[in-house]
Amino acid sequence: MRNLPAEIPRDRLGEEGLEADLAYQLVHDHLMLDGNARLNMATFVGTWMEPEALQLMQECAEKNMIDKDEYPQTAELEERCLHILADLWNAESPDQAIGTSTTGSSEACMLGGMVLKWHWRQKRRAAGLDDRRPNLVMGTNTQICWDKFCAYFDVEPRLVPITPERLHLTGEEAVAYCDENTIGVVGILGSTFDGSYEPIAEIHRCLDGLQERTGLDIPMHVDAASGGFVAPFNSPDLVWDFRLPRVQSINASGHKYGGVLPGVGWVLWREQGALPEELRFNVNYLGGQMPTIGMNFSRPGAQVVAQYFNFLHLGRAGYALRMSRLEAIACELADGLAELAPLQLVSHPRGQLPVFALKLDPAVTNWTVFQLSDKLRERGWLVPAYTMPADCASLAVLRFVVRAGFSRDMADQLLEDIRRAVDWFERLPGPLLAPDVAEQAFHH
């Protein structure tokens, strides 16, 4: 390369800078060994959008979503997105629903949990009761952001263990963990471990029964990070949303099955009164009076614009077609893998997220899912291998996430690569590595 200094420091500022094209080339070359995002079966996050959406995002790259006075048209698109989601999730009055875009579902979950704690605390104080020991009930299959919420906001996590026979929370288990200090129950519409939906309506019915027996009125938050953009189209008759009175808030990731590149999330409350006035803030130092709800302040507007593009471009029919195609591809891939004798499905994508997990037949002792994950990496596929949470830690699985941009041809190629890899392992004369070494292999 031309005009490169003899030494380019990596971890401190150089005395002199580089020309823009040289700096670009150095960074570009450094990133070449990153995995191919389109072949990443680990992530739920979108890796593909239409060229027109990418152009819009480029045009809006410098817009700060928080500055609603400077960018009123972008702010209006955010409001339109919120109304569309409120209608999609069956809010009683979609035009009156309150919510906000966020940087992702983690922030959205923090806001949903914070409001649950706020209402519980205010109710306890009004009754002259102790408000120092709040807890939140959820399964051990919840996303790590809920552990963070409990740590950050001093809430006891009441974690219901999953089992090999029951990989998510059910109503009976949820109610068993509730008491007067429970700020709410979190239901997951699309587990990151196996793609399954928790039975939100059943949990709701059990909480109704608990209130009838004890007087405890416990609300719900639905973490629909992935399922919020899938279930309304693939399972429109599934009742999980604002049709259930206890569901006070819902979050979803626009950058997952909403079809947007990272990062944008959404959180909505069922009505204006569900979000306390004390948690709505106004600022005027960017020009005009601007209400803000999110935990972050400055955040990109481009992804919000891209979300509205998807709503316009796809509509209900387009989303339904996309989700049905993804489900069909995931089912074909799952069924093909199930035909391989050493592999067993832990979950099936039909009727849930286009996501599934598989394990090895217990009779397989010469290799592990971690080694299969490594072998697939040789072909560029990033397929995560991991162990399930507490009480299921002995269960090691591979998980496959089918997203927009993953075609049937790509699924056929992945299936063929897995067949070859399995055949290679099955020809081994003995164990590839000792188990304690093998389990240190790549996993997500």
SVG drawing of the C-alpha trace seen along z (x, -y; Angstrom):
<svg xmlns="http://www.w3.org/2000/svg" viewBox="-62 -25 71 73">
<polyline fill="none" stroke="black" stroke-width="0.4" points="0.0,0.0 1.2,-3.5 2.1,-6.1 1.8,-3.7 3.9,-4.7 6.4,-2.1 4.2,-1.4 0.5,-1.8 -0.4,-1.6 -3.4,0.6 -4.3,-0.5 -3.4,-4.1 -3.7,-7.1 -1.0,-7.5 1.0,-10.7 -0.3,-11.2 -3.5,-10.1 -4.0,-8.1 -5.7,-9.1 -9.3,-8.1 -8.9,-5.5 -6.0,-3.9 -7.8,-3.8 -10.8,-2.2 -8.6,0.4 -7.0,1.4 -10.2,1.7 -11.9,3.5 -9.0,6.0 -9.1,6.6 -12.8,7.5 -12.4,10.0 -12.1,12.9 -15.4,12.2 -18.1,14.7 -20.6,14.3 -23.7,12.8 -26.0,14.6 -24.6,18.0 -25.0,17.2 -27.6,19.6 -27.0,18.4 -28.4,14.9 -32.0,13.8 -31.0,10.4 -31.7,9.5 -28.9,9.7 -30.8,8.7 -33.0,5.9 -34.2,4.8 -31.8,2.3 -34.4,-0.4 -34.5,-0.1 -30.7,-0.2 -30.9,-3.4 -33.4,-5.0 -31.2,-4.0 -28.2,-5.6 -30.2,-8.8 -31.2,-8.8 -27.9,-7.7 -27.2,-11.1 -30.7,-11.5 -31.0,-11.3 -34.3,-9.8 -34.5,-11.8 -34.4,-15.1 -38.1,-15.2 -38.1,-19.0 -35.4,-18.9 -36.7,-15.7 -40.5,-15.9 -41.2,-13.7 -39.1,-10.9 -40.8,-11.3 -44.2,-11.0 -43.1,-7.7 -42.2,-6.4 -45.7,-7.2 -47.2,-5.5 -45.1,-2.4 -46.4,-2.4 -50.0,-2.6 -49.5,0.2 -48.0,2.4 -50.8,1.6 -53.3,2.6 -51.3,5.7 -51.2,6.7 -55.0,6.0 -54.9,3.0 -58.4,1.8 -57.7,-1.7 -54.6,-1.5 -54.5,-5.2 -54.3,-5.8 -51.6,-3.2 -48.4,-4.5 -45.0,-3.2 -41.6,-4.0 -38.9,-2.7 -35.8,-1.6 -32.3,-0.4 -33.5,3.2 -35.6,5.6 -33.2,5.5 -34.0,1.8 -37.6,2.4 -37.7,5.2 -36.0,2.9 -38.7,0.4 -41.5,3.0 -40.0,4.4 -39.4,1.0 -43.1,0.0 -44.2,3.3 -42.0,2.5 -43.3,-1.1 -47.0,-0.1 -46.3,2.6 -44.3,0.2 -47.0,-2.6 -49.7,-0.1 -47.8,1.3 -47.0,-2.2 -50.6,-3.3 -51.6,-0.3 -48.9,-1.0 -47.1,2.3 -43.4,3.1 -42.1,2.4 -38.5,3.5 -38.6,7.1 -40.1,7.1 -39.7,10.3 -40.3,11.1 -41.5,14.6 -40.1,16.1 -38.7,19.3 -35.0,20.0 -35.4,19.9 -35.8,16.1 -33.2,14.0 -30.3,12.7 -31.7,9.2 -34.2,10.2 -31.3,11.2 -29.8,7.8 -33.1,6.1 -33.3,7.9 -29.7,7.0 -29.9,3.4 -33.3,2.6 -32.9,4.7 -35.6,7.2 -35.5,10.8 -35.6,13.1 -38.0,16.0 -36.7,18.4 -38.8,21.4 -36.5,24.2 -37.2,25.8 -36.9,29.6 -36.1,31.8 -39.8,32.6 -40.9,28.9 -38.6,26.4 -40.6,23.3 -42.8,21.8 -46.4,23.0 -49.3,21.5 -49.1,23.9 -45.4,23.4 -45.7,19.6 -48.4,19.4 -46.5,21.5 -43.7,18.9 -46.0,15.9 -46.7,14.1 -47.6,10.6 -44.2,9.2 -44.5,10.4 -44.4,7.4 -45.4,9.5 -44.9,12.6 -42.9,12.5 -44.2,14.7 -41.9,15.5 -43.4,15.6 -40.5,17.4 -37.8,18.9 -34.3,18.3 -33.4,21.8 -35.8,23.7 -38.2,21.2 -41.3,22.4 -44.1,20.1 -44.9,20.1 -48.7,20.6 -49.5,17.0 -53.3,17.5 -52.8,20.5 -50.6,18.5 -53.2,15.7 -56.0,18.1 -53.9,19.5 -53.2,16.0 -57.0,15.3 -57.5,18.4 -54.8,17.2 -56.6,13.9 -59.9,15.6 -58.3,17.7 -56.0,15.1 -56.8,11.7 -53.4,11.3 -53.8,9.3 -50.5,9.9 -49.9,8.4 -48.0,9.8 -45.4,8.5 -45.0,10.5 -41.5,10.6 -42.3,11.0 -38.8,10.1 -39.2,12.5 -42.7,13.8 -44.4,10.4 -43.6,10.2 -44.3,13.9 -47.4,15.1 -49.8,12.4 -49.2,13.8 -48.5,17.5 -50.8,18.0 -53.5,15.2 -55.9,17.2 -53.3,17.6 -54.3,15.3 -51.2,13.9 -51.4,10.1 -53.5,7.2 -56.7,9.3 -55.7,10.6 -56.4,8.0 -53.4,8.9 -51.0,8.2 -49.9,4.6 -47.0,4.3 -45.3,6.1 -41.9,5.7 -40.6,6.8 -37.4,6.5 -37.8,4.7 -34.4,6.0 -35.4,9.6 -38.5,10.9 -39.6,7.3 -37.1,7.4 -34.8,4.4 -31.0,4.4 -29.9,3.8 -30.8,2.0 -34.4,1.1 -36.9,2.5 -40.4,1.5 -42.3,1.5 -46.0,0.7 -48.3,0.4 -52.0,1.3 -53.3,-2.2 -52.1,-5.6 -52.8,-5.0 -50.5,-2.0 -47.4,-4.2 -47.0,-6.4 -46.6,-10.1 -43.5,-10.1 -41.7,-8.0 -42.3,-10.3 -39.8,-13.1 -39.7,-16.3 -36.6,-18.1 -36.4,-21.5 -32.7,-22.0 -32.8,-20.5 -35.6,-22.9 -39.2,-22.6 -40.8,-20.4 -40.0,-16.8 -41.4,-13.9 -39.0,-10.9 -39.7,-7.5 -36.7,-5.4 -33.7,-4.7 -31.2,-5.7 -31.2,-9.3 -29.5,-9.6 -30.2,-6.7 -30.5,-6.2 -33.6,-7.2 -32.6,-5.2 -33.9,-1.9 -37.2,-3.4 -37.6,-4.7 -36.6,-1.2 -39.3,0.4 -41.9,-1.9 -40.6,-1.0 -41.2,2.7 -44.7,2.0 -45.5,0.1 -43.7,2.5 -44.9,5.8 -48.3,5.1 -50.2,7.9 -50.1,10.1 -46.4,9.6 -45.5,10.4 -47.8,13.4 -46.1,14.7 -42.6,14.1 -43.4,15.9 -45.1,18.8 -42.1,19.2 -39.6,19.1 -41.7,21.6 -41.8,23.9 -38.0,23.7 -37.3,24.3 -39.7,27.3 -38.1,28.8 -34.6,28.4 -35.8,29.8 -37.4,32.8 -34.4,33.4 -32.1,33.4 -34.4,35.7 -33.9,38.3 -30.2,38.6 -29.9,41.4 -27.5,39.7 -29.7,36.5 -32.9,36.0 -35.1,32.9 -35.7,31.2 -38.2,28.8 -40.0,28.4 -40.6,25.1 -44.2,25.8 -46.5,23.5 -43.7,21.5 -40.8,19.4 -38.9,20.7 -36.4,21.9 -35.6,25.3 -33.0,27.3 -31.6,30.8 -29.5,33.1 -27.4,36.2 -28.8,39.7 -27.6,40.9 -25.9,43.8 -23.5,41.4 -20.3,41.3 -17.5,40.6 -18.4,36.9 -20.5,34.0 -22.7,31.2 -19.9,28.9 -17.6,30.7 -20.4,30.7 -20.6,27.0 -16.9,26.7 -17.0,28.9 -19.8,26.8 -17.7,23.7 -15.2,25.1 -17.9,24.5 -18.7,21.0 -21.9,22.0 -22.2,20.6 -24.5,22.9 -24.4,22.5 -23.9,25.4 -24.8,24.9 -26.2,26.6 -29.6,25.8 -30.2,23.9 -30.3,25.2 -31.9,28.7 -31.3,29.2 -27.5,28.6 -26.8,32.1 -28.8,31.5 -26.4,30.1 -28.1,28.9 -27.5,27.2 -30.0,24.4 -31.0,23.2 -32.6,19.8 -34.2,19.2 -34.5,15.5 -35.3,13.3 -32.6,13.8 -32.2,17.5 -33.5,19.2 -34.6,22.8 -31.4,23.3 -29.3,22.2 -31.2,24.7 -30.6,27.5 -26.9,26.6 -26.8,26.6 -28.6,29.9 -26.1,31.4 -23.1,30.0 -24.5,31.5 -25.0,34.9 -21.4,34.9 -20.2,33.8 -22.3,36.5 -21.0,39.1 -17.4,38.0 -18.0,38.3 -19.7,41.6 -16.7,43.1 -14.4,42.2 -12.8,45.4 -13.0,43.9 -13.7,40.7 -12.4,37.6 -11.5,35.9 -12.0,36.6 -15.4,35.3 -14.0,32.6 -11.9,31.3 -14.6,31.5 -17.0,29.4 -14.6,26.5 -15.1,26.3 -16.9,23.3 -20.3,22.6 -22.6,19.6"/>
</svg>
